[in-house]
Amino acid sequence: MDRNSTAAELGRYPSADRIGFARLTKMAFDGADLRPLRDQLLEQLNSGTAGAGEGLDLSLIAQLLGDKQAGMAIQSEVLSFHQLYRSPCSSQQPKLRVLALAAAIDMGGNTPIEFLLENSAIELQTLYVVAGVDLPSPLPEHDVAIVIASDSQECVEALAKIDRLAASWPRPLLNPPRFVRNLDRDKLHALLRGVDGLEIPATFGATRAELQRVAEAQSDMSSLAAGLKFPIIARPRGSHAGVGLVRLDDAAGLARYLAERGEQAFFVARFVDYANTDGLYRKYRIVFIGGKPYACHMAIADRWDIWYLNAGMAFSADKRAEEERFMRDFDSDFALRHGGALAAVARRVGLDYFTIDCAETRNGDLLIFEADNTAVVHNMDSPEVFPYKPPQMKKIFDAFAAMLSCAGFDRERAA
């Protein structure tokens, strides 16, 4: 069926072209100096010659350079008058049109979908759902839509706006808001508890005042949750990438932590020591696409608070060899060993696309730290240092493109 035959259901709107998230982030990752480009875009902005696309790129560059406040101020101004943006596409005649539904949040708050579609010949437009502006009616032309906003406080209104139209959305809508809203840390435990072969420590919200009372010995940890005791893991609510993440062993440590932090709301959970018999910690990122798990990366370090950038993988041939084996044998080893738990996670989370960060406990269970629809899945690492990664990432990207294409094909076949 000709996709233009149903175009009356949707509308044509001007879409602002931009350099895009993937290209700018890759430049920063490779160590490029973004300041000249920032200055050029600032000059255009000040002279009135910058379009909305340049403005949104400038916002991202400011954030990549560490000035989040300026970046968010620019983004807010730009999104107040334009909400639809087109990312670079590898084809002049795209085979599929995808509409990503984003929230007006910092650069880590939406799924970095550009990385997944860079060389796919799929056209990507991003519609920012912002406060005070209704979704366009009719909606912009697309074959498949996907929600890329996260389950964070800043995205509540955007998810609610999308959810109100979800049942009548004129095209397939992937990652619907009702499932995205289950991913926050304190909700995930309730969603996944009771799965055989899976351990997920309960996470509890706590205010600064509640923690302060524990720090001052006016109450103990069990006042926050029955059975909770030191050592615990604490982090500011809404933080990502290890920001503010600590292990606290006693009330004195909690007092020092609160003195160093200005946040008013936190998450706390019991600490699980997941070190292997060799004393090293291994943390895995698994991406689920259409319910199927794929190996994304494996980080190995001698510290529990591990993520890929602090694991020193580029400086250890032994670590890289182990990660390569993990990726190569994933379907016949890790995914098989934890098959029941992974299948239950996919089923209960219910999203078309999401990731988990996880490990293995000493008794062999799957230990889940978090589930997310906005974790970075990319192919930016050096192919000379990590020659095994490009084929694995292509496998993931192809699966993601196939899932989108299948959703679009099913719509046309049904029509």
N, C-alpha and C positions, 0 to 999 in steps of 0.2 A: 504493500500500500504506500502511495506517495505521501510522505510526511507533511507536505504542504496542503494536502486535501483537508486537513483538520486545523489549518492555521487560524481559522476564525475563532477558535477557542482561546488563542493566545495573541499577544500583541508584539509589535515591533517598537523597540525603544533604542535611543542612542546609547551605545556602550563605550565607555572610556577605555582606550588601550593603555597598557602599562608595561613597564619592564618586568615586573612580577616578583612574587615572593621567592620562587625557586632560584631565579638568576641572581637576585641581589643577595640572598642568603649564601649561595655558593661563592659569590665574590668575597663575602666576609669570611667564610670558612677557609678559603684559600689564602687569606691574608691580604687581599687587595685593600688599598687605601680608598675608602668610600668618601672621604672628605671633599675631593674635587667635584665629584658628582653631586654631593649634597650642596655645595656652594653654587653650582650651576643651576640646580633646581630652585634654590632659594632666590637666585637672581631672577629667574623666570617668574617665580611667585610674586616677588616684590614689584616686578614691572608689569604684572597683569597678563603675561603671556602664557602662564602655566595652565594646563587643563586639569581636570579632576584626576586623570591617571598619573600625571606628574606629581600632583599633590599627595596622592596615596603612596606613591613610591618614596617621596620625601619623608613621609611619616615613618615608613618602615626603616629607611636609612638612619633616621634619628634614633630609633630604638636599637638598631644594630650597633650604633656607635655609643650606646649606653645612656642616651638621654630619653628615657621613657616618657617623662613628663611633657617634653616638647613634642615628641612623636605623637602622643595621644591627643594633644591640643590640636595639632595639624590635622590629624585624622578626623576629629570631631567636626572641625570646620568644613573639611572637604565633604564628609558624608552628609552634612546638613543640606547640601544642594545637589548631590549626585550619589546614587546608590548602586549603579550597575557597572561592572568592570569586566573587560575581556583580557584574559591572559594570553601570552604568546602560544601559538599553535603551530605544530610542525607541518601542517598541510593547508594548502589554499582551498581545498574542498573537503572539509571535515566529514567523516562518516557518521558522526554522532554529535549531538549538542547536549551538553550537561550544564545544568544550572545549580551552582552551589549556594546554599543559603547560610550566610555568615552573620555573626553578631559583631557589634562595634566594640571590640575588646582588643587587648594588646596582641602582639604578634604570635604569642603562644596559645591563644584562646580559641582558635579555629583550626580545624583539620588542615594541615599543609598539603592540600590536595594537588597543588601544582607539581610537586615532586612525583606523584603517582602517575601523572598524565603527560609529562614533558614530551615524550617522543611517541605519543599514542595516536596521532592524527585525530584526536577528539577535541572538539571546541569546548573550552571552559569559560563560562561567564559566572561571575560571583555577584550575587545580589545581597547587599548588606541590609539587614533588618534593623532599623534604628528607631529610637524613641521619638514619638511625635510625628512619625511618617508612616502612613498605612502602606501595606503591600500593594504594588500596582495592580490595577484591575482593567483589563485582563493581565494575567501574568506574562512575563517575557517569553518569547519562543524558546522551547527546549524539548528534548525527547525524554530526558530523565532528570529528575531533581534529587539532590542529596543534601541533607542537613549536615553542616560542618561546624555549627556552634557547639560549645561544650556545656557540660553540666556544672556551670559555675554561677555564682550569684549575679555576675554581670550579664549573663545570658538569659536570665529567667524571663524577661519580657519578650525577647526575640523568640525564644522557644514557644512561649504562649501564643504569640501572634501566628506562628507557623502552624501550631497545633490546632488552632481554631479553623484553619482551612484544610487540614490534612485529609479529612474524610472525603472532601470534594475536589482534591487536587486533580487537575486534568491529565496529568502524566504520572508515571510511577514515581513515588517518593520514597527514597531509601533513607535509612537511619532516622526514622520518625522520632519526633521529640519525646513521645511517651517512653521510649526506650533509653534515649540519651539521658533523661533525667534520673535514671537509676545508677549512674556511674560514680557519683560522689562517694568519697571514702566511707562515710558512715552508713550509706545505703547499700553499698556493694556487699558487705558482710551478710546482711539480711537476705540479699538475693542469692548468694552462693553457699550459705551455710548448709551443712548436712550432705554435701556431695561426697561420695566415697572417694578416698584417695586424694582429697584436697584439703589443705589447711589455709584458712584466711583469718588472721587475728581480728577480733572485733575492734572497730575504730569508733571512738566517742568524741563528740564535740565538747569543748570546755572553754569557758570564758577565762579571761585573765584573772578576774576576781576569784573564781573557783580554784584556779591553780595557785594563786597567791596564798590562799588559806592553807593549802597543802604545804607550800613552801615554808610557811610560818608555823607549821605544826598545829594549826587550829583544827585541822581535819586530816584524814589520810586518803590515799588513792582510792580506796573502796567507796568514798563518798561520791566519786565521779561515776563509778560503775562497779557493780558487785564483783568481787574477786580480783579487781585490778590492783597490782602492786608493782613496785620497782623491781627490775629496771623497766623503763617504758621508752617508747619512741614518741617524740613530740615534733610538731611542725605547725607553722601558722596556717590557718584555714585559707584555702585558695592558692597556696604556694605550689610551685612545680620545680622540677629539675634539681631537687635537693636543697632549695633555698630554705634556710631556717630549720632543716632537719637535724635532729640530735638524738643521741641516746642519753637518758638521764637515769642515774643509778640511785639517787637519794634526794631528799628535800633540799639539801644545800646546793646540789647541782641545779635543781629546778629554780631556786632563787636566783642563782647567777644567770641562768638562761633568760628568765623574765626581765632581769635588769638590762640585758643586752637587746631585747626585742621591744618594739613599740606596738605590735599588733594587739588587738583586743579579743580575738577568737582563735582557737587552736584545735588541732586534732591530736588525740593521744591514743596509743595502742600498746599492748604488751610487746616486749622485745622477744624476737625469735632468733636464736643463734643458729644460722644455717651454714656455718663453715663446714667444709668437707674434711675428710680425715687428714688431708695434707695441710690443713690450716688456711686454705684459700676459700674465698667466697666466689660463687658463680651466679651471675644474674642474667636472665634470659629475657629478650623481648620477642613475643610471639604476636603475629598479626593474623587476624581472622578475616577472611574474605568469603562471603557467602556461606559462612559456617565452617569453612575448612581452615585449619591452622597452617601457618608458614613460619619458618625460622627467619627472624629479622636480624638479630645479633646476639652475641654472647660476650659478656664482660667478666673478666677474672681479675681479682685483686686480693690483697691481704687485709682489706678493710670491709666492714659490713655495709657502710654507707657508700655504695658503689653505683656508678652509672658509667656509660661508655667513655665519656671524656676524661674521667679521672682514673681509669683502669690501666692506662699505659699500654694499650694493646699494640700500638704502632712500634713500640720499643722492645717487644718480646716475640721472637720467632716461635717459641714454645706455646705462648698464649694464642697466637694466630693459628698455629697448626691445630690446636684444640678447637678453636672456633670453626675452622674449616671442616673438621670432622663432624662437628655438631650440625652444620648446615648440610653437609653431604649426606649424612645418615639420618637426618631428622625424621623422615617418614617411617623408617624401619627401626628407629631406636627411641628417641625422646617422645615422638608423637604416638608411637605404639605403646610404649611403657605407660604413658599417661592418657591413653586414648579415651577411657571412660570419663575421666575428669574434664578433659578438654572438650569432649562432646557435650557434657552437661553445662560447661561454661558457655559454649556457643548457643545452646538452646535457651538457657535462662537469661542471658544478656539480650539476645534477640536482635542485635544490630546486624546490618549487612556488612559493616566494616568497623573494626575496633582492634585495639591491641591490649595485651596484658604484659606487665612486667612481673616476672616470677622467678622462683628458684626451686630447689629440691631440699626437703628436710632430711635430717639424718636417717629417718626411717623410710625414706623413699617417696613420701607424699609430694604432691605439687603444692608449693607455697606461693600464694598470690599476694603481691603487694598492692597492685592497683590495676584497674581497667580504664581505658581511655579511648576516646575517638579522635584525640588531637595530638597524640605522640608523633614525633618526627620519624618518618620512614623514608630514607633517602639513599641516593647513590653518589654521595659527595666524596667518600673516602678514596684515597689514591689507589688506582688499579695496579700500580707497581708494588705497593706495600701490601695491598689486600687483593690479589688477583682472583680470589675465589668469590669476592662479593658481587661484581657486576652480573655474573650469570644468575646468582640467587636473587638479586634485586629485580632483574628483568623478569624472572619467574613471578615475583610478587606483582610487579607493575602490569604484566600481561594478564594475570588473574583478575586484577582490579578492573582493567579495561574490559575484559570479557564479561565480568559481572554487570557492568554498566550497559554494555552492548546487548547482553541477554535480556535485561530489563526493558530496553528500548524495543528489541525484537518482539518480545512477548506482547508489548502494547500494540504494535502494528498488526501482529497476527490476530490478537483479540478483536481489534477494530475491523 
